[in-house]
Amino acid sequence: MSCLPSLITNTAEEGYKVAIKLSRMAVKMTQPDDASREKMRPDYANNADSLIQVSLVVATNFNTVAKANNYWRD
């Protein structure tokens, strides 16, 4: 089974969760080593610019999910 079977969701809240999952999966696929990700986490977890960038990535992915769901207008 796929880790992301569909972008289609029933609600915007579910869509936002999919956007977060997309963002997290991109990081995991880019840096598959768990130990390396854990080692880097303090660097970005305490950096406002890094956290803002994370928000931008999630927002971009949420826009993609929203479009796929016709902005939940149906």
KESEMAR-228720 format. One record per residue: residue number from 1; residue in three letters; chain; z, y, x of N, C-alpha, C in turn. Coordinates in nm, 4 decimals. Each point is the difference from the previous one (the first is absolute). Layout:
N
{NUM 'ALA' 'A' {Z Y X} {Z Y X} {Z Y X}}
...
//
This chain:
74
{1 'MET' 'A' {0.0000 -0.1182 0.0843} {0.0000 0.1182 -0.0843} {0.0000 0.1241 0.0885}}
{2 'SER' 'A' {-0.0752 0.0981 -0.0413} {-0.0101 0.1261 0.0720} {0.1308 0.0783 -0.0091}}
{3 'CYS' 'A' {0.0305 0.0750 0.1061} {0.1198 0.0840 -0.0038} {-0.0223 0.1182 -0.0934}}
{4 'LEU' 'A' {-0.1246 0.0274 -0.0359} {-0.0329 0.1086 -0.0916} {-0.1146 -0.0444 -0.0902}}
{5 'PRO' 'A' {0.0322 -0.0720 -0.1063} {-0.1054 -0.0567 -0.0830} {-0.0825 0.1024 -0.0781}}
{6 'SER' 'A' {0.0568 0.1192 -0.0289} {-0.0732 0.0972 -0.0802} {0.0599 0.1395 0.0147}}
{7 'LEU' 'A' {-0.0848 0.1003 -0.0166} {0.0488 0.1377 -0.0067} {0.0332 0.0400 -0.1435}}
{8 'ILE' 'A' {-0.0378 -0.0814 -0.0939} {0.0216 0.0314 -0.1409} {0.1466 -0.0242 -0.0363}}
{9 'THR' 'A' {0.0621 0.1014 -0.0588} {0.1398 -0.0084 -0.0413} {0.0148 0.0528 -0.1415}}
{10 'ASN' 'A' {0.1111 -0.0305 -0.0632} {0.0247 0.0456 -0.1370} {0.0505 0.1432 -0.0072}}
{11 'THR' 'A' {0.0701 0.0442 0.1033} {0.0602 0.1335 -0.0022} {-0.0190 0.0688 0.1345}}
{12 'ALA' 'A' {0.0193 0.1300 -0.0006} {-0.0065 0.0765 0.1243} {0.1113 -0.0432 0.0951}}
{13 'GLU' 'A' {0.1167 -0.0331 -0.0534} {0.1094 -0.0448 0.0860} {-0.0364 -0.1290 0.0730}}
{14 'GLU' 'A' {-0.0605 -0.0937 -0.0714} {-0.0467 -0.1226 0.0656} {-0.1071 0.0330 0.1035}}
{15 'GLY' 'A' {-0.0856 0.0952 -0.0326} {-0.1048 0.0417 0.0927} {0.0566 0.0604 0.1271}}
{16 'TYR' 'A' {0.1079 0.0751 -0.0151} {0.0644 0.0593 0.1177} {0.0569 -0.1090 0.0903}}
{17 'LYS' 'A' {0.0556 -0.1032 -0.0608} {0.0519 -0.1125 0.0790} {-0.1129 -0.0701 0.0748}}
{18 'VAL' 'A' {-0.1165 -0.0108 -0.0626} {-0.1161 -0.0587 0.0669} {-0.0423 0.0886 0.1174}}
{19 'ALA' 'A' {0.0027 0.1312 -0.0197} {-0.0364 0.0934 0.1072} {0.0933 -0.0154 0.1194}}
{20 'ILE' 'A' {0.1277 -0.0155 -0.0258} {0.0956 -0.0208 0.1088} {-0.0290 -0.1313 0.0704}}
{21 'LYS' 'A' {-0.0293 -0.1032 -0.0788} {-0.0302 -0.1299 0.0605} {-0.1248 0.0089 0.0876}}
{22 'LEU' 'A' {-0.1027 0.0701 -0.0484} {-0.1212 0.0193 0.0805} {0.0335 0.0670 0.1324}}
{23 'SER' 'A' {0.0829 0.1016 -0.0065} {0.0377 0.0742 0.1203} {0.0777 -0.0874 0.0970}}
{24 'ARG' 'A' {0.0940 -0.0756 -0.0516} {0.0807 -0.0873 0.0852} {-0.0840 -0.1114 0.0620}}
{25 'MET' 'A' {-0.0905 -0.0549 -0.0792} {-0.0856 -0.1077 0.0506} {-0.0925 0.0516 0.1105}}
{26 'ALA' 'A' {-0.0455 0.1245 -0.0117} {-0.0854 0.0566 0.1051} {0.0759 0.0076 0.1318}}
{27 'VAL' 'A' {0.1257 0.0417 -0.0063} {0.0813 0.0068 0.1222} {0.0199 -0.1397 0.0568}}
{28 'LYS' 'A' {0.0316 -0.0938 -0.0876} {0.0256 -0.1368 0.0457} {-0.1254 -0.0631 0.0618}}
{29 'MET' 'A' {-0.1156 0.0279 -0.0574} {-0.1231 -0.0561 0.0544} {-0.0397 0.0691 0.1304}}
{30 'THR' 'A' {0.0327 0.1290 0.0118} {-0.0312 0.0743 0.1210} {0.0918 -0.0400 0.1144}}
{31 'GLN' 'A' {0.1274 -0.0228 -0.0336} {0.0978 -0.0432 0.1011} {0.0693 -0.1247 -0.0540}}
{32 'PRO' 'A' {-0.0591 -0.1179 0.0225} {0.0537 -0.1222 -0.0597} {0.1305 -0.0507 0.0619}}
{33 'ASP' 'A' {0.0406 0.0549 0.1135} {0.1209 -0.0479 0.0664} {0.1242 0.0650 -0.0623}}
{34 'ASP' 'A' {0.0823 -0.0821 -0.0666} {0.1207 0.0506 -0.0654} {0.0923 0.0725 0.0968}}
{35 'ALA' 'A' {0.0186 -0.0561 0.1171} {0.0908 0.0601 0.0984} {-0.0482 0.1385 0.0430}}
{36 'SER' 'A' {-0.1284 0.0141 0.0166} {-0.0544 0.1309 0.0378} {0.0215 0.1031 -0.1098}}
{37 'ARG' 'A' {-0.0231 -0.0402 -0.1238} {0.0221 0.0927 -0.1122} {0.1462 0.0406 -0.0088}}
{38 'GLU' 'A' {0.0891 -0.0956 0.0163} {0.1439 0.0307 -0.0039} {0.0385 0.0950 0.1131}}
{39 'LYS' 'A' {-0.0572 -0.0201 0.1164} {0.0303 0.0844 0.1156} {-0.0460 0.1438 -0.0236}}
{40 'MET' 'A' {-0.1137 0.0175 -0.0675} {-0.0547 0.1337 -0.0250} {0.0656 0.0710 -0.1179}}
{41 'ARG' 'A' {0.0611 -0.0745 -0.0894} {0.0533 0.0576 -0.1227} {0.0925 0.1194 0.0221}}
{42 'PRO' 'A' {0.0957 -0.0041 0.0938} {0.0863 0.1181 0.0181} {-0.0773 0.1262 0.0386}}
{43 'ASP' 'A' {-0.1112 -0.0171 0.0714} {-0.0793 0.1166 0.0403} {-0.0569 0.0737 -0.1202}}
{44 'TYR' 'A' {-0.0540 -0.0734 -0.0958} {-0.0593 0.0688 -0.1145} {0.0989 0.0209 -0.1142}}
{45 'ALA' 'A' {0.1018 -0.0812 -0.0083} {0.0968 0.0131 -0.1094} {0.0798 0.1295 0.0089}}
{46 'ASN' 'A' {0.0081 0.0573 0.1183} {0.0757 0.1230 0.0194} {-0.0892 0.1177 0.0366}}
{47 'ASN' 'A' {-0.1281 -0.0120 -0.0317} {-0.0960 0.1036 0.0345} {-0.0647 0.0513 -0.1285}}
{48 'ALA' 'A' {0.0275 0.1247 -0.0342} {-0.0504 0.0575 -0.1254} {-0.1523 -0.0050 -0.0079}}
{49 'ASP' 'A' {-0.0680 0.0290 0.1104} {-0.1466 -0.0028 -0.0013} {-0.0528 -0.1402 -0.0289}}
{50 'SER' 'A' {0.0631 -0.1007 0.0565} {-0.0416 -0.1383 -0.0258} {0.0219 -0.0365 -0.1462}}
{51 'LEU' 'A' {0.1111 0.0417 -0.0556} {0.0292 -0.0319 -0.1404} {-0.0970 0.0708 -0.0934}}
{52 'ILE' 'A' {-0.0374 0.1229 0.0333} {-0.0998 0.0714 -0.0801} {-0.1336 -0.0735 0.0063}}
{53 'GLN' 'A' {-0.0369 -0.0487 0.1174} {-0.1251 -0.0754 0.0145} {0.0024 -0.1272 -0.0850}}
{54 'VAL' 'A' {0.1138 -0.0660 -0.0038} {0.0136 -0.1193 -0.0849} {-0.0243 0.0379 -0.1454}}
{55 'SER' 'A' {0.0574 0.1104 -0.0431} {-0.0193 0.0458 -0.1378} {-0.1471 0.0267 -0.0296}}
{56 'LEU' 'A' {-0.0710 0.0562 0.0967} {-0.1426 0.0268 -0.0185} {-0.0805 -0.1284 -0.0131}}
{57 'VAL' 'A' {0.0338 -0.0999 0.0777} {-0.0700 -0.1285 -0.0091} {0.0248 -0.0641 -0.1362}}
{58 'VAL' 'A' {0.1251 0.0012 -0.0449} {0.0318 -0.0562 -0.1315} {-0.0734 0.0784 -0.1092}}
{59 'ALA' 'A' {-0.0024 0.1329 0.0107} {-0.0691 0.0819 -0.1003} {-0.1492 -0.0332 -0.0044}}
{60 'THR' 'A' {-0.0608 -0.0198 0.1147} {-0.1415 -0.0367 0.0046} {-0.0227 -0.1351 -0.0672}}
{61 'ASN' 'A' {0.0867 -0.0955 0.0299} {-0.0130 -0.1317 -0.0628} {0.0280 0.0067 -0.1501}}
{62 'PHE' 'A' {0.0948 0.0827 -0.0411} {0.0277 0.0152 -0.1431} {-0.1207 0.0611 -0.0706}}
{63 'ASN' 'A' {-0.0681 0.0933 0.0637} {-0.1207 0.0573 -0.0587} {-0.1050 -0.1082 -0.0229}}
{64 'THR' 'A' {-0.0148 -0.0903 0.0958} {-0.0949 -0.1108 -0.0132} {0.0373 -0.0891 -0.1180}}
{65 'VAL' 'A' {0.1277 -0.0342 -0.0109} {0.0464 -0.0854 -0.1094} {-0.0169 0.0720 -0.1339}}
{66 'ALA' 'A' {0.0324 0.1280 -0.0048} {-0.0138 0.0770 -0.1241} {-0.1453 0.0025 -0.0467}}
{67 'LYS' 'A' {-0.0923 0.0216 0.0932} {-0.1421 -0.0007 -0.0353} {-0.0412 -0.1369 -0.0538}}
{68 'ALA' 'A' {0.0476 -0.1063 0.0641} {-0.0343 -0.1354 -0.0447} {0.0512 -0.0264 -0.1412}}
{69 'ASN' 'A' {0.1031 0.0709 -0.0402} {0.0595 -0.0185 -0.1317} {-0.0385 0.1116 -0.0979}}
{70 'ASN' 'A' {-0.1049 0.0734 0.0334} {-0.0448 0.1125 -0.0819} {0.1171 0.0914 -0.0343}}
{71 'TYR' 'A' {0.0869 0.0183 0.0951} {0.1177 0.0867 -0.0139} {0.0854 -0.0377 -0.1214}}
{72 'TRP' 'A' {-0.0036 -0.1259 -0.0365} {0.0787 -0.0569 -0.1104} {-0.0276 0.0691 -0.1327}}
{73 'ARG' 'A' {-0.1249 0.0441 -0.0170} {-0.0391 0.0696 -0.1237} {-0.0443 -0.0948 -0.1101}}
{74 'ASP' 'A' {-0.0286 -0.1227 0.0335} {-0.0498 -0.0943 -0.1024} {0.1093 -0.0448 -0.0934}}
//
